Amino acid sequence: MSLPGTVLIAATLLATSLLPSSVQAQGGRAGRRVAEPSHQVLVAHMRDPKQDGATRVRALSMLAYKGRSLDLEDVRSVRHLARSVYLADYARCLGLCGPEALPDLMALRTKRNEDAAAEVMYARVKLEAEGVGLALTTLRNRKAKDLVRVAALRALADLNSPFATVEALRRLEMESGALLFECLAVLRRNLSDDQIPYLINLMDASTGRPANEAVAMLQKITGYRIANDSRTWKFFYLKHKADGTPFRRKDDGSTEESSLSYMGVPIFSERIAFAIDSSGSMNERMRDTSGDTRSTRANNELIHLLPRLPDEARFNVLFFDGEVHPFAEGLIPIDADVQAAVDVFCQDNLPDGGTNIFAALDSAFSQEGVEEIVLLTDGSPSMGELVDPIDILARVQRYNRWRGVRVSAVALRAPAKSHAFLNRLARENQGVCKVLR
């Protein structure tokens, strides 16, 4: 079953991953940026033995996030600290050092760390003389770890190898999850008419996010505003082919919106986590005449959305203040009883305390099978393990670099200083940022 509301899936859907980043994440004030330390300062902190370990691995993580070239000896200076979750950052930084880092990469023990293993694969494909062959062999090995295969395909694309498009097309109907999302991301880099029949077939073979992304890509290629209806797409495709005419329709610039959205953010997936701010400021009234508080508005929109999600959908609601308060232990199906329970859960929620955005995102990413996260907040990070926005962005990238989870954000009467952070969070994770004043 396809997501309802795709009859009007047009400009709003295209605004996610098919348009330039300046359009994807809307509402930020021009010129406002997230503050971040310089490359030189980070390198100095990373290699300074007088700094404590936490400072040095933070610098390592930030350098991995920035993705700029590094000196191998600088990176080696923290190899004794690169354990557990920091192993992936270390592997990525080694990959930024060039071919001389290959022995160090090959020596890493990554069997229990799939993110680090993916970083090693990506670096090897980019740096080794036979990297393309390694990538193709890995992609065709169904026993290889999923994220490692994602890294192999992305490395091919970043090398501008023609095999990247070939492999992405041939895998559209045989893969799922992160690798399927990566296939679509590779194809989006250079949309073409050759992709049309493959994307139409994908609509037949899948539901939810893959099908909706295929629709958005087809709309971008052809200019047609056809919904998630493979039969109609096939009809027009074959008609143009028989007539010998390009499968094109002039884009009329319409701004239709998907009817399936939360607070103006279009919903693509059937596996969704809603992270909703429950800090004390959510008790403040909206500026309109409704009399709603920010919390009431956010909750009512959610309650209105849930019955419209498809039968196959799985979701969770994560209220957050200083801590995270989940509705369920993981993603769960929707039925009448669950909807009623969510209504009570929202009514019983009493906004109070600070704003722990990192904990909310951390919890959302931990939901097994999650494909889409929608974060709503009226503030900026004020407490928790990570408070600096740039640290949160770096950690989210580590979580999501190979998984392809779509992350959108709603800034509900949030201060201007938070807009750049939320815009960037969405832009870097294939999502949309909606600023509601």
ABEGO torsion letter per residue (X at the ends): XBBBGAAABBAAAAABAABBAAAABBGBBBGBBBBBBBAAAAAAAAABAABBAAAAAAAAAAAAAAGBBBBAAAAAAAAAABBEAAAAAAAAAAAAAEAAAAAAAAABBAAABAAAAAAAAAAAAAABAAAAAAAAAAAABAABBAAAAAAAAAAAAAAGBAAAAAAAAAAAAABBEAAAAAAAAAAAABBBAAAAAAAAAAAAABBEAAAAAAAAAAAAAAGBABBBBAAAAAAAAAAAAAAGBBBBBBBAGBABBBABBBGGBBBABABBBBBBBABAAAABBBABAAGBBAAAAAAAAAAAAAAABBAABBBBBBBBBABBBBABABBBBBBAAAAAAAAAAAAABBBBEBBBAAAAAAAAAABBGBABBBBBBABBBABEABABAAAAAAAAAAAAAAAGBBBBBBBBGBBAAAAAAAAAAAAAAGBBBBBBX
